[in-house]
């Protein structure tokens, strides 16, 4: 059991490092704390559904308004989940891209109308590879990378408000990078 937990945490850290290197341009403000959704702390294996719930709550408690949404996902998977949501994104300026190495992705940025934000939230499934909720200064409020990593940027007061809004078992899964490193250190077998 301990070995499985350690392997899962290592895999999550590698994915986070990969996302950090690949998505350096998506970041939140320096005066807010970056939080990570730690999958192992979630109360069930419904990761994508719970990530949607938490992301929606973060967007509600953030003092910053979402101005732009960016997405990248597998077109067929997303259409199968919610064809109307994909249609909303395409009509709002997101592109459908095909090439010899790409069977079709939905990708791009558009203005974050309430319908667009709801469309992206409704597509929180494995086929949604990346999603960014950006404010009018170009800084992230929430970001999803590699469809398994969720980052959130909040000031302390909004984080406390998030704790009041979410059930405790969901809120306990929203942690800082330092907390994640401490968990990894505690789980090491060579201690």
N, C-alpha and C positions, 0 to 999 in steps of 0.2 A: 504494500500500500504506500509506504513512504517513498519507495523508488518511483512509483507512478506519479505521485505528486511532484517530486523533484523533476522528473522528465517533462511533465506538463509545464511547470514553471520555467524550465530552461527553454522549452520551445516558445513559450510566450515572450520571454526576454529576447530571444533571437529575432522573433518577428517584430518586436518593438524596435530593436536596433536597426533592422532592415527598413522599417517604416521611417525611423528618424533620419536615416541617410537618404532615403529616396524622396521624402516629402519635406525637405528642409524649408520650402517656401510657404508651407502651411503651418502657421504658428499663432499662438495667442499673444495677448499683450504681456509685457514684462511685469506689470504690477498685479497680475492675477496668477493664481496657482494652477499648474497643469495637473489634472487628475487622469487616472487610467481606470477603465472598467476591468476589474480582475475577475475573469471568468470563473475561477475556482471558488470564489466566494458567493457566487449566485446560488439561490435556493433550489434551482432545478437545472435541467439540461436544455431549457428553452432559451438559449443564449440570444438569438436574434430578436425574439419577441421582447425579452427583458431589456435588451439594449435599446430597442425602440422606446419602451416606456421610460427608461432613464434619460435618453437623449431628449425626448419630448419635455420631460420635467426640467432638464438643464436649460433648454431654450426658453421655458416659461419663467424660470427664476433669474436668468441672466439679466443684468441691468442694460446690456447691449442688445440692440435689435438686429435680427438677421437681415442683411441687405442682399446677399448673393448666395446662391447654392451651387456647388460643383459636384458632379457625379461621374462615376465610371462604373459600368456594370455589363453583364452578359445579357444581351438583348432578349434572347428567347426565354431565359429564366425569369427575367423581370416581367416580360409580357404575360407569361403563364401565371404569374402571381397576381398582377394587377394591370391589365391592359389599359385601363383608363388613366392610371397614374403615369404610365409610360407616355401615353398620348399627351397628357398635360405637360410633361417635361419637354417632349419634342415640339409642341406648339409654343413653348416658352423660350426656345432657343437652344436647347440641348440637341446634339447631333446624333444621328445613327451612322456608324462608321463600319464599313466592310473593306476587307483586303484579302490577299491570298493567304495570309496568316491569321486572319481575324474573321470569324463567321458572323460577326455583328455585335458591336458594343454600342451602348448608349453612353455618350460622354460629352462633357462640356460644362459650361457655367451659364446661369441665367439669373434674372432678377428673382428675389425670394418673395413672391406673393404668398398669401396664406395657402392657396391651392398647391403651389409648387412645394412649399415646406411639407404639407400634408402628403403629397405624392411621394416625396423622398422618404418620409417616415414610414409610409405604408409599404415601401420596398425594402425594408430591413430584413433581408433574407440572404442566404449564401451567395447569390448572384450579384448582389450589390457590393462591388469590390471596394469602392471609395465613395465617400460622401463628405462634403465640407459645408459647414454653415458659417458664413463669413459676415462680419459687420461692415459698416460703411467706411471704416478705416483700413479694410483689407486684412483684419485679424480674425482668427478663428474663435468661434464660441464652442463648436463641437466638430470633431473630425473622426471619420471611420476609415481605417487603412486595412488593406488586405482582407477585408470582410470579417476579421476577428479581433481587431484592435480598435478600441474606442478611446479617444482623448476628449477631455472637457477642460475649458478654461473658465474659472470663476473666481471672483473676489471672495474673501472670507465670509462676509455677510450673506452672499448668495449661496455659498456652500452650506452654511447653517440652515438657510431657508430650504435648501434641497433636502437636508436631513429631516426636516419637519414634514415635507411633502411626500417623501418616499417611505415605504415600509422599511423598517430597520434592516431586514435581511437584504433588501436591494441597496440601501444606502451604504451598508458596510462593504459592498463590492466596489465602491468608488473611492479609490485610494491614490495617494501620491506616488511618484516614481521611487522616492526614498522608502516608503512603506513597502513597496514591492521588493526592493532590494533587501530589506530587513527580513521579509518572509523567506526569500531565497536563502539568505545566510542561515536562518534558523533551521531550514529544511535540509541543509547539507549534511550528509552522513558522516563526514570526517570531523565533526565537532566534538 
